[in-house]
Amino acid sequence: MANRCDPAVFERGEVVFITHTIPSAEIESWVQAVARRSGQTVDWHFVGGRAVLRCLGDLNEVRAAILGLRGQHDDAMRRMLAELRLEMEDDRSIQGVWEYNAYLLVGAKEELQADGVRRWLEALKERNEARAERDELRKKARFLEHLIRCANWRDMPDVEAEQIRDAANALAPLLEDG
């Protein structure tokens, strides 16, 4: 394992992939596999805590090799996330790396970018639906709060009064959040 990125690759190479979390030895192993599979000159270096892969030669060959060796990259990242006790983050973190790199890999597989956009749109839709649901529940909670303040408790049957109080208590956390 070389301690320094190949100077020619560092100075003139195109950035083809950026990743993080994976230990240096495993990055080196993966980059060497990418270089062997692509038949191109590929090396890497750290910048701001990120491993940056650069290459000289046919970018599409390197991109195809990166995608072909995705499993090796993802397995190394999963192992490190598990070691850091961040297993709950692994799928999101790993997918985030590939979505971030979609623009660098466009020459090889445009569906990677489309998949990233599709996932982002789905997440946005889910978030908006959750917000709409939360807003509707807040409206109900405010209405119940108003009922409690304005209710004529003496004329209301005990069962109804208890139901209103229970519903208001269940929805009270929503009023505290926003």
DRENMITI-720404 format. One record per residue: residue number from 1; residue in three letters; x, y, z of N, C-alpha, C in turn. Coordinates in pm, 1 decimal. Layout:
N
PT panu lodren      n.X      n.Y      n.Z     ca.X     ca.Y     ca.Z      c.X      c.Y      c.Z
PT  NUM    ALA        X        Y        Z        X        Y        Z        X        Y        Z
...
***
This chain:
178
PT panu lodren      n.X      n.Y      n.Z     ca.X     ca.Y     ca.Z      c.X      c.Y      c.Z
PT    1    MET     84.6   -117.2      0.0      0.0      0.0      0.0     89.7    124.3      0.0
PT    2    ALA     71.2    205.5    -99.8    149.8    328.6   -109.3     95.7    431.0    -10.3
PT    3    ASN    187.6    513.1     42.0    145.9    616.3    136.3     95.1    741.3     66.8
PT    4    ARG    127.9    755.8    -60.4     90.3    876.3   -132.3     21.3    838.3   -262.5
PT    5    CYS    -69.4    925.2   -302.4   -136.4    909.2   -430.8    -33.3    929.3   -542.3
PT    6    ASP    -44.1    852.4   -649.0     41.8    868.4   -766.6     37.4   1015.3   -810.0
PT    7    PRO    152.6   1083.8   -815.3    152.9   1227.0   -846.5     83.8   1261.3   -978.7
PT    8    ALA    102.0   1178.5  -1081.1     38.3   1206.1  -1210.5   -113.4   1197.2  -1198.7
PT    9    VAL   -161.3   1096.5  -1127.4   -305.7   1080.6  -1107.8   -358.3   1195.0  -1021.7
PT   10    PHE   -284.3   1230.8   -918.0   -326.6   1338.1   -828.5   -337.3   1470.7   -904.1
PT   11    GLU   -239.7   1498.9   -989.8   -237.1   1627.9  -1059.5   -328.4   1633.9  -1181.5
PT   12    ARG   -333.5   1524.8  -1259.4   -407.9   1529.9  -1386.1   -530.0   1438.6  -1391.6
PT   13    GLY   -548.0   1356.4  -1291.0   -656.8   1259.5  -1294.4   -793.4   1321.8  -1273.3
PT   14    GLU   -893.3   1259.4  -1330.8  -1033.0   1300.9  -1313.2  -1089.3   1236.0  -1186.7
PT   15    VAL  -1163.6   1312.0  -1111.0  -1231.6   1256.3   -994.1  -1345.3   1168.0  -1045.1
PT   16    VAL  -1348.0   1042.1   -999.2  -1452.6    950.2  -1043.6  -1541.5    900.7   -929.7
PT   17    PHE  -1497.6    919.3   -805.5  -1579.0    869.9   -694.0  -1526.1    931.4   -565.0
PT   18    ILE  -1618.4    957.8   -472.0  -1582.5   1008.9   -339.8  -1659.3    926.8   -236.9
PT   19    THR  -1589.0    880.4   -134.5  -1654.3    799.5    -32.0  -1597.4    835.8    105.1
PT   20    HIS  -1646.7    769.6    207.3  -1602.5    797.2    343.9  -1623.7    675.7    431.2
PT   21    THR  -1577.0    682.4    554.3  -1598.8    584.9    661.0  -1512.5    459.0    647.0
PT   22    ILE  -1472.0    423.5    528.2  -1397.8    299.5    505.9  -1250.3    320.6    543.3
PT   23    PRO  -1191.3    226.8    619.0  -1049.9    239.6    656.0   -957.8    241.2    532.5
PT   24    SER   -843.3    304.5    547.5   -748.3    321.6    436.8   -710.5    190.5    368.2
PT   25    ALA   -682.8     87.5    446.8   -640.0    -40.0    387.7   -749.2    -97.6    298.0
PT   26    GLU   -874.6    -83.6    340.0   -983.3   -136.8    258.1  -1010.2    -49.1    136.0
PT   27    ILE   -993.0     81.5    150.2  -1003.5    170.0     33.7   -897.5    132.0    -68.0
PT   28    GLU   -775.4    114.5    -19.5   -664.3     78.7   -108.5   -694.5    -51.6   -182.9
PT   29    SER   -743.9   -150.7   -112.2   -777.7   -279.0   -174.1   -885.8   -261.6   -280.9
PT   30    TRP   -987.6   -183.4   -249.8  -1096.9   -160.0   -344.5  -1047.5    -83.0   -467.4
PT   31    VAL   -966.3     19.6   -445.3   -915.1     99.9   -557.0   -826.4     14.2   -647.4
PT   32    GLN   -743.6    -71.6   -589.2   -660.5   -160.9   -670.5   -747.6   -255.4   -753.2
PT   33    ALA   -857.4   -304.0   -693.5   -949.8   -391.1   -767.9  -1014.9   -313.7   -882.7
PT   34    VAL  -1051.7   -188.0   -858.0  -1109.3   -103.7   -963.8  -1008.0    -85.0  -1075.8
PT   35    ALA   -882.3    -58.7  -1040.2   -776.8    -39.9  -1140.7   -756.7   -167.6  -1222.5
PT   36    ARG   -752.6   -282.4  -1155.4   -734.2   -409.8  -1226.9   -850.6   -436.6  -1321.2
PT   37    ARG   -971.8   -420.8  -1271.4  -1089.7   -451.1  -1353.0  -1101.9   -356.3  -1471.9
PT   38    SER  -1068.1   -229.8  -1451.0  -1083.9   -130.5  -1558.6   -965.3   -128.1  -1653.8
PT   39    GLY   -849.0   -172.5  -1605.2   -729.1   -165.2  -1687.2   -675.5    -22.7  -1699.6
PT   40    GLN   -718.9     64.9  -1610.0   -679.1    206.2  -1614.1   -595.3    239.3  -1491.1
PT   41    THR   -533.4    356.6  -1492.7   -455.7    402.8  -1378.5   -550.6    472.7  -1282.2
PT   42    VAL   -566.4    414.3  -1163.8   -659.5    467.0  -1063.6   -584.5    476.3   -930.6
PT   43    ASP   -605.5    586.0   -858.8   -547.4    600.8   -725.7   -642.0    687.3   -643.1
PT   44    TRP   -606.9    707.8   -518.5   -695.8    782.3   -429.5   -615.9    861.5   -329.0
PT   45    HIS   -681.5    958.2   -266.4   -621.1   1037.3   -159.9   -733.5   1088.9    -71.3
PT   46    PHE   -696.9   1130.6     50.2   -795.3   1187.6    142.6   -802.3   1338.5    125.7
PT   47    VAL   -922.7   1391.8    131.3   -946.4   1536.7    135.6  -1063.9   1557.7    230.2
PT   48    GLY  -1041.8   1630.9    336.3  -1150.6   1662.4    428.7  -1222.0   1540.6    483.8
PT   49    GLY  -1147.4   1434.2    511.0  -1207.9   1313.3    566.4  -1275.8   1225.3    463.6
PT   50    ARG  -1261.4   1258.0    337.1  -1322.2   1180.1    229.9  -1213.3   1117.1    144.3
PT   51    ALA  -1237.1    995.4     98.8  -1147.1    929.9      5.4  -1192.1    967.6   -135.2
PT   52    VAL  -1101.0   1028.1   -210.4  -1131.7   1075.7   -344.8  -1057.4    986.8   -445.1
PT   53    LEU  -1132.6    918.4   -533.1  -1072.8    834.3   -635.2  -1055.8    916.4   -761.7
PT   54    ARG   -936.2    906.8   -819.4   -904.7    975.5   -944.2   -851.3    873.2  -1042.9
PT   55    CYS   -866.0    905.5  -1171.0   -812.5    813.4  -1270.0   -758.3    887.9  -1390.8
PT   56    LEU   -666.7    821.3  -1458.4   -617.6    863.0  -1589.1   -657.8    752.6  -1685.4
PT   57    GLY   -711.5    789.6  -1797.3   -751.3    689.1  -1894.9   -899.0    697.3  -1925.0
PT   58    ASP   -956.5    582.9  -1960.0  -1096.1    575.1  -2001.4  -1188.1    581.8  -1878.3
PT   59    LEU  -1252.7    695.6  -1862.3  -1340.6    716.1  -1745.9  -1454.2    614.8  -1741.8
PT   60    ASN  -1509.4    582.6  -1857.2  -1622.1    489.3  -1858.9  -1582.5    349.8  -1812.9
PT   61    GLU  -1460.5    307.0  -1844.9  -1412.3    177.3  -1795.2  -1400.9    178.4  -1643.3
PT   62    VAL  -1350.9    289.0  -1590.2  -1335.1    300.7  -1445.2  -1472.1    308.0  -1378.4
PT   63    ARG  -1562.7    386.7  -1435.5  -1697.8    395.6  -1379.9  -1765.5    258.5  -1377.3
PT   64    ALA  -1752.1    185.2  -1486.7  -1812.7     51.5  -1493.2  -1750.7    -40.5  -1387.5
PT   65    ALA  -1619.0    -28.9  -1367.9  -1552.0   -111.6  -1266.4  -1599.5    -74.0  -1125.9
PT   66    ILE  -1615.7     55.8  -1100.7  -1665.0    100.5   -969.9  -1802.0     40.5   -943.5
PT   67    LEU  -1890.0     48.7  -1042.5  -2024.7     -7.1  -1025.0  -2019.9   -158.9  -1010.2
PT   68    GLY  -1931.2   -221.9  -1082.5  -1917.8   -367.1  -1073.8  -1863.7   -413.9   -939.4
PT   69    LEU  -1788.7   -327.4   -873.0  -1729.9   -361.2   -743.1  -1802.6   -291.5   -628.1
PT   70    ARG  -1923.6   -251.1   -654.0  -2003.4   -181.5   -552.3  -2017.3   -265.4   -424.8
PT   71    GLY  -2036.7   -394.0   -441.5  -2053.4   -483.0   -325.8  -1933.8   -479.3   -232.2
PT   72    GLN  -1812.0   -477.6   -287.5  -1691.1   -472.6   -204.5  -1687.8   -340.9   -126.3
PT   73    HIS  -1720.3   -231.0   -192.7  -1725.0    -99.9   -126.8  -1828.3   -101.4    -14.5
PT   74    ASP  -1950.4   -145.5    -46.1  -2060.0   -141.4     49.7  -2034.4   -233.5    169.3
PT   75    ASP  -1974.6   -350.0    144.4  -1942.5   -441.6    254.4  -1840.1   -379.0    349.5
PT   76    ALA  -1738.8   -313.0    293.0  -1637.5   -248.2    376.4  -1701.3   -136.1    458.8
PT   77    MET  -1791.7    -62.1    397.8  -1857.9     47.3    469.8  -1947.7     -8.5    580.4
PT   78    ARG  -2021.6   -116.3    551.6  -2107.8   -178.4    652.7  -2025.8   -226.8    773.0
PT   79    ARG  -1911.3   -289.2    744.2  -1826.8   -339.1    853.9  -1782.3   -223.7    944.2
PT   80    MET  -1741.8   -113.2    882.7  -1694.4     -0.4    962.5  -1809.4     63.9   1039.2
PT   81    LEU  -1925.6     77.3    976.5  -2040.9    133.5   1047.0  -2080.6     44.5   1165.1
PT   82    ALA  -2070.6    -86.8   1146.4  -2100.7   -179.2   1256.6  -1998.2   -162.6   1369.0
PT   83    GLU  -1871.1   -147.3   1330.0  -1766.6   -128.4   1431.0  -1790.3      1.1   1509.1
PT   84    LEU  -1842.5    101.3   1441.8  -1872.9    229.1   1506.6  -2009.4    226.2   1576.0
PT   85    ARG  -2075.2    110.2   1569.8  -2209.0     91.0   1627.1  -2312.2    183.2   1564.3
PT   86    LEU  -2300.3    199.2   1432.1  -2394.8    281.2   1355.6  -2468.9    196.2   1253.3
PT   87    GLU  -2498.4     69.8   1289.1  -2564.3    -20.7   1195.8  -2695.7     36.6   1143.8
PT   88    MET  -2764.9    111.7   1229.5  -2893.8    167.3   1188.6  -2877.0    265.6   1073.1
PT   89    GLU  -2757.5    318.8   1057.8  -2731.9    418.2    954.8  -2683.1    356.3    824.5
PT   90    ASP  -2649.3    226.1    822.0  -2573.6    175.8    708.8  -2644.4    188.8    574.9
PT   91    ASP  -2771.3    148.8    564.6  -2837.4    157.8    434.3  -2848.7    301.9    386.4
PT   92    ARG  -2884.7    390.8    477.8  -2898.8    531.3    439.7  -2762.8    591.8    404.4
PT   93    SER  -2660.6    561.4    481.6  -2527.2    614.9    455.3  -2471.5    562.7    324.0
PT   94    ILE  -2486.5    433.4    301.9  -2433.4    373.4    179.7  -2507.6    427.7     57.8
PT   95    GLN  -2639.7    431.9     63.9  -2716.3    485.8    -48.4  -2679.1    631.8    -72.2
PT   96    GLY  -2654.2    706.1     36.0  -2614.7    845.2     22.6  -2484.3    861.5    -53.9
PT   97    VAL  -2388.3    772.0    -30.4  -2261.4    777.2   -104.3  -2287.9    760.9   -252.8
PT   98    TRP  -2372.4    663.1   -287.9  -2398.9    637.6   -430.3  -2481.1    749.6   -492.5
PT   99    GLU  -2575.2    804.7   -418.5  -2652.4    916.8   -471.9  -2563.6   1038.6   -492.1
PT  100    TYR  -2473.3   1063.0   -396.6  -2381.2   1175.3   -409.0  -2294.3   1159.7   -533.3
PT  101    ASN  -2252.5   1037.7   -561.4  -2162.5   1011.7   -673.5  -2233.6    992.3   -806.1
PT  102    ALA  -2365.7    997.7   -806.4  -2440.5    971.7   -929.5  -2393.4   1060.6  -1043.9
PT  103    TYR  -2367.8   1187.7  -1014.3  -2325.3   1277.1  -1122.1  -2186.9   1240.0  -1175.8
PT  104    LEU  -2101.3   1180.1  -1092.7  -1970.3   1136.6  -1139.4  -1979.6   1007.5  -1220.6
PT  105    LEU  -2082.4    928.4  -1192.8  -2095.5    798.2  -1257.0  -2192.3    798.5  -1375.2
PT  106    VAL  -2246.9    915.3  -1408.5  -2347.7    924.9  -1513.0  -2302.8    859.2  -1642.8
PT  107    GLY  -2177.5    871.2  -1678.6  -2129.7    813.3  -1803.6  -2144.1    663.0  -1807.6
PT  108    ALA  -2149.5    597.7  -1691.0  -2156.4    452.3  -1688.4  -2299.3    402.0  -1676.6
PT  109    LYS  -2376.3    458.2  -1584.0  -2511.2    406.6  -1559.0  -2602.4    521.2  -1519.4
PT  110    GLU  -2682.4    568.1  -1612.9  -2773.2    678.0  -1581.6  -2884.6    635.0  -1486.8
PT  111    GLU  -2913.5    504.4  -1482.6  -3019.8    460.1  -1392.0  -2981.4    479.2  -1246.0
PT  112    LEU  -2851.1    482.1  -1214.9  -2808.4    508.9  -1077.2  -2856.2    647.6  -1035.8
PT  113    GLN  -2838.6    744.4  -1124.9  -2883.9    879.4  -1096.3  -3036.6    882.4  -1087.9
PT  114    ALA  -3103.2    816.1  -1181.7  -3249.3    813.4  -1180.4  -3300.4    748.4  -1052.1
PT  115    ASP  -3233.8    642.6  -1007.8  -3274.1    576.3   -884.0  -3255.8    670.4   -765.7
PT  116    GLY  -3146.8    744.4   -762.6  -3124.0    840.6   -654.6  -3230.1    948.9   -653.1
PT  117    VAL  -3265.6    999.5   -770.0  -3369.5   1102.6   -779.1  -3503.8   1044.9   -736.0
PT  118    ARG  -3532.7    922.4   -781.3  -3658.7    858.3   -744.4  -3668.6    840.9   -593.2
PT  119    ARG  -3561.3    795.5   -530.0  -3561.3    777.3   -384.1  -3579.4    911.3   -312.6
PT  120    TRP  -3512.5   1014.9   -364.0  -3524.5   1146.9   -303.4  -3667.8   1196.6   -313.4
PT  121    LEU  -3732.3   1179.0   -431.7  -3870.3   1223.2   -449.3  -3965.9   1144.5   -359.0
PT  122    GLU  -3941.3   1014.6   -345.7  -4024.8    933.2   -255.9  -4011.5    980.3   -111.6
PT  123    ALA  -3888.8   1008.0    -69.0  -3866.8   1056.6     68.0  -3934.1   1192.0     88.8
PT  124    LEU  -3926.9   1278.5    -12.2  -3991.2   1409.7     -3.7  -4142.8   1394.4      6.5
PT  125    LYS  -4199.1   1303.8    -72.9  -4343.1   1279.6    -69.3  -4385.2   1226.4     68.3
PT  126    GLU  -4309.1   1130.3    121.3  -4340.2   1075.3    254.1  -4332.8   1183.0    361.4
PT  127    ARG  -4229.7   1267.6    352.6  -4215.6   1374.9    451.4  -4332.4   1472.0    442.9
PT  128    ASN  -4373.8   1507.1    320.4  -4485.9   1599.6    304.2  -4616.6   1538.3    352.7
PT  129    GLU  -4635.9   1408.5    326.8  -4755.7   1340.7    375.9  -4756.5   1337.9    528.4
PT  130    ALA  -4640.9   1310.6    587.9  -4631.9   1308.1    734.3  -4659.0   1446.5    791.8
PT  131    ARG  -4608.0   1549.6    725.9  -4635.5   1686.2    773.4  -4783.6   1719.2    764.1
PT  132    ALA  -4847.1   1680.1    651.7  -4990.5   1707.4    635.6  -5070.5   1634.2    742.9
PT  133    GLU  -5033.8   1509.5    770.5  -5101.7   1431.9    874.4  -5082.3   1496.6   1011.4
PT  134    ARG  -4959.1   1538.2   1039.2  -4930.3   1603.5   1166.6  -5008.7   1734.6   1179.3
PT  135    ASP  -5015.6   1812.0   1069.6  -5090.3   1938.5   1072.3  -5238.8   1914.3   1097.7
PT  136    GLU  -5292.5   1808.6   1038.1  -5433.8   1774.7   1059.5  -5457.8   1735.4   1204.9
PT  137    LEU  -5366.8   1657.6   1261.4  -5379.4   1619.6   1402.9  -5367.3   1741.4   1493.7
PT  138    ARG  -5282.2   1834.5   1458.2  -5270.5   1957.4   1538.6  -5400.6   2037.3   1535.5
PT  139    LYS  -5464.8   2042.0   1419.1  -5593.4   2112.5   1409.7  -5695.8   2047.6   1502.7
PT  140    LYS  -5697.9   1914.7   1502.0  -5790.6   1842.8   1589.8  -5756.9   1868.9   1736.3
PT  141    ALA  -5628.2   1870.3   1767.3  -5587.4   1895.0   1905.4  -5628.4   2035.4   1949.0
PT  142    ARG  -5611.1   2132.4   1860.4  -5651.0   2269.8   1895.5  -5802.5   2279.1   1914.4
PT  143    PHE  -5876.1   2208.1   1827.7  -6021.3   2207.8   1841.2  -6061.9   2147.4   1975.6
PT  144    LEU  -6000.3   2035.7   2012.7  -6030.5   1973.2   2141.4  -5993.1   2065.0   2257.3
PT  145    GLU  -5880.4   2132.0   2242.6  -5839.0   2226.9   2345.6  -5945.5   2337.2   2360.6
PT  146    HIS  -5996.3   2384.8   2248.5  -6102.3   2486.0   2249.2  -6229.4   2430.3   2315.0
PT  147    LEU  -6264.8   2306.4   2281.0  -6382.8   2242.2   2340.9  -6371.3   2236.3   2492.7
PT  148    ILE  -6252.7   2198.5   2537.8  -6232.5   2185.3   2682.3  -6250.8   2320.2   2751.5
PT  149    ARG  -6194.0   2424.0   2688.4  -6206.0   2556.9   2748.8  -6350.0   2607.6   2749.3
PT  150    CYS  -6426.2   2574.9   2642.6  -6560.4   2632.6   2625.3  -6674.0   2540.4   2669.9
PT  151    ALA  -6641.5   2417.3   2697.7  -6746.9   2320.4   2727.9  -6820.4   2356.4   2856.4
PT  152    ASN  -6948.5   2326.5   2854.9  -7030.6   2341.6   2974.7  -7028.1   2205.8   3043.0
PT  153    TRP  -6929.9   2187.1   3127.4  -6905.8   2056.2   3186.1  -7020.0   2008.5   3275.1
PT  154    ARG  -7096.2   2100.1   3334.3  -7206.2   2058.5   3422.4  -7317.1   1987.8   3344.7
PT  155    ASP  -7340.1   2030.5   3217.9  -7448.9   1972.4   3139.2  -7404.9   1852.6   3056.2
PT  156    MET  -7274.6   1823.5   3055.0  -7221.9   1716.1   2970.4  -7218.1   1585.9   3049.9
PT  157    PRO  -7262.7   1474.7   2987.6  -7252.9   1345.6   3056.5  -7106.3   1313.3   3088.1
PT  158    ASP  -7083.3   1248.3   3198.8  -6946.8   1216.9   3242.1  -6868.9   1138.5   3137.5
PT  159    VAL  -6935.7   1047.0   3067.4  -6867.8    964.4   2967.2  -6813.7   1052.8   2854.8
PT  160    GLU  -6891.0   1146.0   2803.7  -6846.5   1235.9   2696.9  -6733.3   1325.2   2744.3
PT  161    ALA  -6744.4   1377.5   2863.2  -6640.4   1464.3   2918.2  -6509.4   1387.7   2929.4
PT  162    GLU  -6517.1   1264.0   2975.1  -6397.2   1181.3   2988.7  -6335.3   1152.4   2851.9
PT  163    GLN  -6417.6   1125.5   2749.8  -6366.9   1100.2   2614.8  -6295.3   1222.9   2558.9
PT  164    ILE  -6350.3   1339.4   2580.9  -6287.3   1462.7   2532.7  -6154.0   1483.9   2603.0
PT  165    ARG  -6151.0   1463.3   2734.1  -6024.5   1480.0   2808.7  -5918.7   1379.9   2761.4
PT  166    ASP  -5960.1   1253.4   2739.6  -5865.6   1151.5   2692.4  -5809.3   1187.3   2555.3
PT  167    ALA  -5897.2   1230.3   2465.1  -5852.8   1268.4   2331.1  -5758.9   1388.5   2338.0
PT  168    ALA  -5792.4   1484.8   2420.5  -5707.7   1603.7   2434.4  -5571.3   1566.0   2491.2
PT  169    ASN  -5568.7   1478.8   2589.8  -5440.9   1435.0   2647.4  -5355.5   1359.8   2546.0
PT  170    ALA  -5420.7   1279.1   2462.3  -5347.6   1203.1   2360.3  -5287.2   1295.7   2255.3
PT  171    LEU  -5355.5   1403.8   2223.4  -5307.4   1495.2   2119.7  -5224.1   1610.9   2175.1
PT  172    ALA  -5215.1   1624.1   2304.8  -5142.5   1735.2   2366.4  -4997.3   1747.1   2319.0
PT  173    PRO  -4922.6   1637.3   2301.9  -4784.0   1652.1   2255.5  -4773.1   1725.0   2120.8
PT  174    LEU  -4873.5   1712.8   2037.1  -4869.2   1782.0   1908.5  -4873.0   1932.5   1925.2
PT  175    LEU  -4945.5   1978.7   2025.1  -4952.3   2122.8   2049.9  -4820.1   2175.3   2104.1
PT  176    GLU  -4749.2   2091.8   2177.8  -4620.9   2133.3   2234.0  -4515.4   2146.6   2125.8
PT  177    ASP  -4522.0   2062.9   2018.9  -4422.6   2065.2   1911.4  -4437.5   2183.8   1817.8
PT  178    GLY  -4552.6   2239.3   1810.0  -4560.2   2342.3   1709.0  -4670.6   2432.6   1723.1
***
